Amino acid sequence: MADESLFLAWRIYLLTVPFVSALNGLSMHLSGISVLGPAFHAAFTIGLLGAALLSPGVPKAWGRIGVAYGSFLALVGVQLALGHSSVEDLPTLYKWFLPMLLFSTYARWSYLGQPAVRARMIRTLRVVPILYSSLMLISFVVYLTTGFEATLFDPGAHRFTGFNWAYNPVVNVFFISAYLSFILAPQPARMTLSEGAAFLLLRSKTAAVYYLLMGAGLGRRLYGKARRWGALRGPLIAGALAVSLVLGARQTFSAMDLYGAGLVSAARGDAGQLAEVAAGTRTLLALFALEDIPTWPAVNLLTGNGMNVDRRLENPRWAAVVGMKKYGEASITKEDKTSELDVLGMLDLFGLWGLACLAYFFFVLPFREIRLPWFRTFYLVIVGLSLLGGHMLNNPQAASVLVATLLCLRWMSGGPARASVRELELGGAVNRPA
């Protein structure tokens, strides 16, 4: 496949994901069936991987390809041989290794090294959160006018996902896009405000951080456009930033509070309650893992438990530590086996071997290879979301955006960053490559 066709396929995939995920969510909400999303991601990503591997125009980083593909095939082979996973589990196992396969396959795709091409990809990535925002705002209008709410949450949860359905992956997409939209080259204010309005509906516990990023980007954008204000522009923009911080803080405390009282609970000194709500099930999962992992057989510790070995059934402490507190009488099946947290989920499925691969590609290489303004500080937030919130690397919705973003930023790091940033300004002239 020619580079331009492969590039078009990537852009179609990224721009289609929000709509496919929304349709898949509606299907789950109305019929309990989730087929469209997994089938779409599997078919599209396998096509992207196969086209790049077979294309002589895509340079190959064979060392990284060998680590990603070799580890995946070896781990799957071991698990099938030992009965830790079954053939029908291959789609789930593939989903967890997907970001590593994509990142290694396109690591040296020099087509993204062309500034005009990269600028088009960056603009595509900036549109993705706008699409999620539009779906959320449209679904909110539908909810207000008809009462129809396609959401995962009970009425008292005070969170709204709308047609986007999946919660954590959508939050993560907003955060991944924040570096390109708010930090590196701030986008127009109208786009930032639309994303901020949609994020407001999510009522995320990470709102304080997100609105800090949004306020900084909005301030930078307005500061350069508001010279006519003279000496007043500094205080005015500082005021706008303060509003963003207060709004984010209120959203964070409100999301952390069981009763929705927000800052009132904090003022009353209920910090312990807020910490418990903030940690939620994830702290219980971590506590169970710390006790359970040392008891794993050596082969499971190295290559994982796969899908057929369920530690919730193997270790009776699960019921006492997590199960009775959070899951009650819910059934334990393969569908709800995988941990929310990226690290714990990868360790459970693929052991230390798989976890080392994940850490190499997404916890080490980005810090080592991308040298752009404020990137490392920003990426610490992304790593924190992966470690504490999950669904950053085990969900194609967020992982595809993360991989495409990192690939673009790696190529930007190879050239003059100042010139590259100018090329990202929306509305600027971008010529198609010869």
Secondary structure, 3 states (H helix, E strand, C coil): CCHHHHHHHHHHHHHHHHHHHHHHHHHHHHHCCCCHHHHHHHHHHHHHHHHHHHCCCCCCCHHHHHHHHHHHHHHHHHHHHHCCCCHHHHHHHHHHHHHHHHHHHCCCCHHHHCHHHHHHHHHHHHHHHHHHHHHHHHHHHHHHHHCCCCCCCCHHHCCCCHHHCCCHHHHHHHHHHHHHHHHHCCCCHHHHHHHHHHHHHHCCCCHHHHHHHHHHHHHHHHHHHCHHHHHHHHHHHHHHHHHHHHHHHHHHHHHHCCCCCCHHHHHCCCHHHHHHHHHHHHHHHHHHHHHHHHHCCHHHHHHCCCCCCCHHHHCCHHHHHHHHHHHCCCCCCHHHCCCCCHHHHHHHHHHHHHHHHHHHHHHHHHHHHCCCCCHHHHHHHHHHHHHHCCCCCCCHHHHHHHHHHHHHHHHHHCCCHHHHHHHCCCCCCCCCCC
